[in-house]
Amino acid sequence: MHQTAHTLYYLVSAIQAESKVMLVQASSKEPSDVRNLCVQSSQRILTTMAAIMEIARDKYLEFQEFYNWALTQSDVRVKDWFLMQSYTPTLVITVLYVIAVTWGQKFMENREPFKYKWTLFLYNLGLIVMNLHIFSELLLATTKLGYSYSCQPVSYSDDPDEIRIAKALWWFYFSKCVEMLDTIFFVLRKKNNQISFLHVYHHATMFPIWWIGVKWVAGGQSFFGAMINSFIHVVMYTYYGISALGPQYQKYLWWKRYLTMLQLIQFVIGITHAMQSLVMRCDFPEWMQWALIFYGFTILLLFLNFYFQAYVKSYNEKQVDKKGSSNGHIQNGIVSSNGVANGHVETKKTK
């Protein structure tokens, strides 16, 4: 891989150098000589570009060969399930999601926001039911099979309860596709302040990552993170459901800060769980454990930044605002952030 990157760098540098030489020489040549010089230089550039394309083609074929081999190692129980035959649909949906979020904000820029009070309430209610189903299925089936919370290898058997776990993990994967609508609703309601990098990153990565999880490890240790996350999402979408009913229900949402703290605890537990499995040399794919640790740290750091911006920094600004008011200074338009879990930030201007 390093040698390929070095070769590509050399070829691109050669194209740049050839272009500069052609320009320098052309400035001191007769028109006929310039024409010949351009032809020669163009041929050399095309030859170099052809070499780059050949390298890219070889790398694509190598990747395709690896992907085909990896498919032979995947879980045969899930190969015919919806969206599991190929990675392409999941990748296309994810790309379309990012495009919709990016261009949707521009599309709505000069348009009135849509009102979705009861649609949002029913949407959140549906996700509460879905996540509650996932949580209960994983809890009941793993308890029945005596799954270990510290180290549980993957069983690819056709035992009804193992299939039950695999199906619950598939529903968890599919729920990540449905949850992309969180952002679409923000776009249509022009809640652009809630479309943070954390929010989009989280939704754009969970769906494709869990396709890989279900395709190769639909069981074993995988149940732990999915079970915790689905429980958190039951609580989270309960919050969103109440919030969707209108500002008159805000008084019942005093616990939103604790929801964000609960999510932070979730990530710490998930990372710790994966790390201790590596230390124990648990019979579970190491690549999956390392992927979970790396991804967990990225989300944790982004959430910590969000928590600081939404609560710590906001609290300090409020203290400064109060101190300024007590000294007879009037401050208008100071923005204080009220954090909402999952990277959603609501802002309001204090008067």
Wavefront OBJ file of the C-alpha trace (Angstrom):
o trace
v 0.000 0.000 0.000
v 2.830 2.410 0.907
v 4.681 1.564 -2.324
v 1.506 2.197 -4.369
v 0.971 5.582 -2.723
v 4.609 6.506 -3.416
v 4.232 5.496 -7.083
v 1.054 7.545 -7.485
v 2.736 10.556 -5.889
v 5.672 10.201 -8.287
v 3.390 9.977 -11.337
v 1.305 12.996 -10.332
v 4.498 14.974 -9.667
v 5.742 13.966 -13.112
v 2.579 15.374 -14.721
v 2.984 18.643 -12.845
v 6.676 18.906 -13.769
v 5.935 18.126 -17.418
v 3.296 20.854 -17.538
v 5.691 23.437 -16.081
v 8.471 22.477 -18.496
v 6.073 22.735 -21.435
v 5.005 26.249 -20.414
v 8.593 27.444 -19.938
v 9.795 26.016 -23.244
v 6.734 27.227 -25.150
v 7.437 30.835 -24.179
v 10.704 30.819 -26.152
v 9.734 28.735 -29.204
v 8.329 29.446 -32.641
v 4.629 28.571 -33.211
v 5.439 25.386 -35.149
v 7.884 24.264 -32.464
v 5.328 25.048 -29.771
v 2.809 22.830 -31.543
v 5.242 19.908 -31.651
v 6.222 20.510 -28.042
v 2.572 20.439 -26.959
v 1.984 17.177 -28.821
v 5.019 15.519 -27.228
v 4.182 16.753 -23.750
v 0.539 15.721 -24.127
v 1.614 12.216 -25.110
v 3.839 11.940 -22.044
v 1.051 13.246 -19.787
v -1.443 10.785 -21.294
v 1.032 7.934 -20.804
v 1.462 8.914 -17.151
v -2.305 9.185 -16.640
v -2.745 5.751 -18.218
v -0.242 4.363 -15.710
v -2.237 5.934 -12.858
v -5.461 4.422 -14.199
v -3.777 1.033 -14.441
v -2.700 1.220 -10.795
v -6.226 2.258 -9.766
v -7.685 -0.643 -11.755
v -5.306 -3.137 -10.137
v -6.185 -1.850 -6.667
v -9.894 -2.089 -7.432
v -9.475 -5.692 -8.580
v -7.491 -6.486 -5.427
v -10.249 -4.982 -3.286
v -12.917 -6.877 -5.237
v -10.996 -10.107 -4.729
v -10.723 -9.418 -0.987
v -14.431 -8.501 -0.778
v -15.450 -11.716 -2.554
v -13.270 -13.723 -0.178
v -14.746 -11.876 2.829
v -18.252 -12.749 1.650
v -17.350 -16.436 1.870
v -16.605 -15.860 5.578
v -19.902 -14.073 6.276
v -22.882 -15.430 8.200
v -24.884 -17.632 5.804
v -27.983 -17.251 7.987
v -28.434 -13.607 6.983
v -27.384 -13.735 3.316
v -30.975 -13.630 1.981
v -32.349 -11.104 4.461
v -33.518 -7.690 3.267
v -30.575 -5.408 2.292
v -28.013 -8.049 3.281
v -27.231 -9.525 -0.151
v -24.905 -6.663 -1.058
v -23.304 -3.634 0.571
v -24.372 -1.441 -2.358
v -27.920 -0.529 -1.172
v -26.636 0.479 2.268
v -23.850 2.566 0.747
v -26.235 4.228 -1.747
v -28.748 5.076 1.000
v -25.971 6.591 3.122
v -24.659 8.722 0.244
v -28.198 9.878 -0.609
v -28.703 10.784 3.053
v -25.619 13.026 3.089
v -26.653 14.630 -0.222
v -30.214 15.200 1.037
v -28.942 16.863 4.211
v -26.466 19.059 2.328
v -28.708 20.150 -0.535
v -31.899 20.049 1.497
v -30.752 22.954 3.643
v -30.082 25.009 0.516
v -33.453 23.983 -0.950
v -35.284 25.120 2.187
v -33.293 28.336 2.535
v -35.996 30.601 1.029
v -38.988 28.438 1.888
v -41.282 28.288 4.875
v -40.584 25.470 7.367
v -42.972 22.541 7.416
v -45.077 21.729 10.490
v -44.996 18.093 11.567
v -46.353 18.025 15.116
v -48.324 14.766 15.026
v -46.189 13.202 12.310
v -43.140 13.694 14.542
v -44.981 12.342 17.556
v -46.009 9.167 15.686
v -42.521 8.827 14.184
v -40.930 8.966 17.637
v -43.546 6.580 19.000
v -42.702 4.118 16.224
v -39.002 4.266 17.082
v -39.787 3.761 20.767
v -41.662 0.561 19.879
v -38.907 -0.616 17.498
v -36.091 -0.061 19.997
v -38.105 -1.580 22.831
v -38.627 -4.679 20.669
v -34.885 -4.906 19.916
v -33.939 -4.444 23.573
v -36.434 -7.006 24.875
v -35.553 -9.596 22.212
v -31.830 -9.345 22.928
v -32.309 -9.361 26.686
v -34.665 -12.353 26.724
v -32.840 -14.491 24.134
v -29.336 -13.913 25.536
v -30.562 -14.563 29.074
v -32.206 -17.800 27.974
v -28.992 -18.954 26.281
v -26.848 -17.873 29.229
v -24.780 -15.368 27.257
v -21.712 -13.990 29.021
v -21.477 -10.219 29.401
v -17.674 -10.329 29.482
v -16.862 -12.738 26.641
v -19.335 -14.349 24.266
v -18.172 -16.015 21.022
v -20.408 -15.900 17.953
v -22.577 -18.949 17.344
v -23.614 -19.453 13.729
v -26.020 -22.257 14.587
v -29.676 -22.461 13.555
v -30.833 -22.642 17.155
v -34.141 -20.685 17.348
v -32.820 -18.363 20.051
v -29.587 -17.693 18.140
v -31.681 -16.816 15.079
v -33.800 -14.627 17.342
v -30.670 -12.711 18.379
v -29.506 -12.386 14.766
v -32.920 -11.026 13.739
v -32.902 -8.533 16.608
v -29.477 -7.319 15.450
v -30.833 -6.981 11.900
v -33.689 -4.837 13.233
v -31.098 -2.771 15.080
v -29.211 -2.256 11.803
v -32.436 -1.353 9.974
v -33.457 1.085 12.721
v -30.329 3.094 11.902
v -31.705 3.614 8.403
v -35.073 4.753 9.766
v -33.374 7.122 12.218
v -31.846 9.047 9.318
v -35.278 10.671 9.100
v -34.319 12.585 12.264
v -32.140 14.810 10.107
v -34.592 14.996 7.205
v -37.251 16.343 9.578
v -34.749 18.917 10.865
v -34.075 20.018 7.283
v -37.767 20.330 6.394
v -38.489 22.212 9.634
v -35.427 24.459 9.050
v -33.889 23.438 12.382
v -30.405 23.838 10.909
v -28.906 24.659 14.306
v -29.610 21.057 15.302
v -27.835 19.568 12.278
v -24.397 19.412 13.876
v -21.379 17.517 12.557
v -21.836 15.036 15.410
v -25.444 14.419 14.420
v -24.724 13.811 10.713
v -21.556 11.790 11.414
v -23.427 9.549 13.836
v -26.327 8.835 11.465
v -24.123 8.456 8.379
v -21.831 5.891 10.019
v -24.015 3.709 12.237
v -26.053 2.323 9.333
v -23.115 1.088 7.179
v -21.117 -0.072 10.202
v -23.945 -2.261 11.435
v -24.396 -3.787 7.985
v -20.886 -5.146 8.450
v -21.754 -6.218 11.993
v -24.846 -8.189 10.966
v -23.191 -9.613 7.845
v -20.266 -11.170 9.742
v -21.024 -11.204 13.472
v -24.787 -11.431 14.017
v -24.429 -12.726 17.550
v -21.928 -13.162 20.354
v -20.448 -9.960 21.778
v -22.418 -7.883 19.259
v -25.549 -8.133 21.374
v -24.117 -6.013 24.198
v -23.682 -2.680 22.417
v -26.928 -3.060 20.472
v -28.909 -3.883 23.610
v -27.589 -0.884 25.554
v -28.029 1.481 22.605
v -31.600 0.366 21.927
v -32.494 0.951 25.591
v -30.968 4.449 25.467
v -32.947 5.140 22.311
v -36.195 4.161 24.011
v -35.489 6.909 26.543
v -34.227 9.316 23.881
v -37.221 9.004 21.548
v -39.541 9.309 24.528
v -37.926 12.698 25.092
v -38.316 13.634 21.427
v -41.921 12.443 21.370
v -42.872 14.667 24.302
v -40.883 17.560 22.833
v -42.750 17.248 19.516
v -46.073 17.981 21.244
v -45.157 21.625 21.724
v -43.546 24.161 24.086
v -46.249 23.657 26.717
v -44.667 20.268 27.477
v -41.126 21.629 27.972
v -41.656 21.685 31.736
v -41.685 17.878 31.652
v -38.298 17.748 29.907
v -36.084 18.977 32.738
v -34.078 15.753 32.507
v -32.559 16.331 29.041
v -29.096 17.021 30.483
v -29.146 13.630 32.189
v -30.090 11.997 28.891
v -26.872 13.306 27.341
v -24.917 12.092 30.379
v -26.562 8.681 29.974
v -25.350 8.535 26.386
v -21.810 9.461 27.408
v -21.856 6.658 29.983
v -23.081 4.311 27.247
v -20.039 5.037 25.067
v -17.621 4.598 27.968
v -19.206 1.236 28.822
v -19.074 0.129 25.178
v -15.403 1.039 24.773
v -14.481 -0.579 28.095
v -16.401 -3.735 27.163
v -14.532 -4.067 23.852
v -11.142 -3.376 25.466
v -11.585 -5.940 28.234
v -12.569 -8.529 25.610
v -9.256 -7.929 23.858
v -7.356 -8.255 27.138
v -9.177 -11.518 27.884
v -8.401 -12.729 24.339
v -12.059 -13.479 23.877
v -12.942 -15.768 20.965
v -14.573 -12.957 19.024
v -13.235 -11.277 15.828
v -10.498 -8.854 16.897
v -11.077 -6.604 13.883
v -14.613 -5.996 15.116
v -13.403 -5.165 18.628
v -10.826 -2.677 17.331
v -13.404 -1.115 15.018
v -15.797 -0.666 17.951
v -13.074 0.897 20.107
v -11.972 3.338 17.399
v -15.513 4.323 16.475
v -16.515 4.561 20.123
v -13.700 7.016 20.828
v -14.657 9.245 17.882
v -18.269 9.435 19.059
v -17.241 9.904 22.700
v -14.943 12.829 21.879
v -17.613 14.490 19.736
v -20.212 14.039 22.475
v -17.856 15.450 25.102
v -17.347 18.504 22.919
v -21.121 18.787 22.504
v -21.656 18.435 26.258
v -19.095 21.161 26.942
v -20.673 23.524 24.397
v -24.248 22.812 25.474
v -23.848 22.813 29.253
v -20.456 23.906 30.615
v -19.913 26.834 28.247
v -23.614 27.723 28.353
v -23.566 27.727 32.159
v -20.522 30.033 32.228
v -22.190 32.419 29.759
v -25.291 32.547 31.941
v -23.178 33.350 34.994
v -21.473 36.187 33.111
v -24.883 37.392 31.927
v -26.237 37.423 35.501
v -23.153 39.217 36.782
v -23.461 41.811 34.030
v -27.150 42.344 34.799
v -26.459 42.778 38.512
v -23.989 45.546 37.655
v -26.614 47.385 35.675
v -25.478 46.216 32.226
v -28.173 45.079 29.791
v -27.078 42.337 27.397
v -29.387 41.545 24.511
v -29.011 38.682 22.056
v -26.762 36.519 24.185
v -27.235 33.007 22.859
v -27.451 30.229 25.405
v -27.476 26.654 24.211
v -29.834 24.087 25.622
v -28.379 20.719 24.712
v -30.465 17.886 23.423
v -29.194 14.327 23.316
v -27.753 12.683 20.190
v -26.022 15.856 19.053
v -29.116 17.996 18.652
v -28.670 21.510 19.968
v -31.553 23.888 20.544
v -30.744 27.562 20.960
v -32.783 30.457 22.213
v -32.031 34.120 22.734
v -32.227 35.433 26.217
v -33.761 38.832 26.751
l 1 2 3 4 5 6 7 8 9 10 11 12 13 14 15 16 17 18 19 20 21 22 23 24 25 26 27 28 29 30 31 32 33 34 35 36 37 38 39 40 41 42 43 44 45 46 47 48 49 50 51 52 53 54 55 56 57 58 59 60 61 62 63 64 65 66 67 68 69 70 71 72 73 74 75 76 77 78 79 80 81 82 83 84 85 86 87 88 89 90 91 92 93 94 95 96 97 98 99 100 101 102 103 104 105 106 107 108 109 110 111 112 113 114 115 116 117 118 119 120 121 122 123 124 125 126 127 128 129 130 131 132 133 134 135 136 137 138 139 140 141 142 143 144 145 146 147 148 149 150 151 152 153 154 155 156 157 158 159 160 161 162 163 164 165 166 167 168 169 170 171 172 173 174 175 176 177 178 179 180 181 182 183 184 185 186 187 188 189 190 191 192 193 194 195 196 197 198 199 200 201 202 203 204 205 206 207 208 209 210 211 212 213 214 215 216 217 218 219 220 221 222 223 224 225 226 227 228 229 230 231 232 233 234 235 236 237 238 239 240 241 242 243 244 245 246 247 248 249 250 251 252 253 254 255 256 257 258 259 260 261 262 263 264 265 266 267 268 269 270 271 272 273 274 275 276 277 278 279 280 281 282 283 284 285 286 287 288 289 290 291 292 293 294 295 296 297 298 299 300 301 302 303 304 305 306 307 308 309 310 311 312 313 314 315 316 317 318 319 320 321 322 323 324 325 326 327 328 329 330 331 332 333 334 335 336 337 338 339 340 341 342 343 344 345 346 347 348 349 350 351
